[in-house]
Amino acid sequence: MIAVALELRQRGHDIVFVTHQVYQFKIEALGFEFHSMRPDFTAMNDPQEMARMMEV
């Protein structure tokens, strides 16, 4: 996604990444706008929370 974003920015587009907070530093270091997406990765370490998120 970063390679595509770099090319799109070069062509004049404004790029905003919406992804997990673990990527925030890398995205912002490249000069892109960042917005956090839920659930965060801390929920991934909680089996009960993961089960709740996966319920149909």
Stockholm file with secondary structure:
# STOCKHOLM 1.0

chainA/1-56         MIAVALELRQRGHDIVFVTHQVYQFKIEALGFEFHSMRPDFTAMNDPQEMARMMEV
#=GR chainA/1-56 SS CHHHHHHHHHTTCCCEEEECGGGHHHHHHTTCEEEECSSCGGGGGCHHHHHHHHCC
#=GC SS_cons        CHHHHHHHHHTTCCCEEEECGGGHHHHHHTTCEEEECSSCGGGGGCHHHHHHHHCC
//
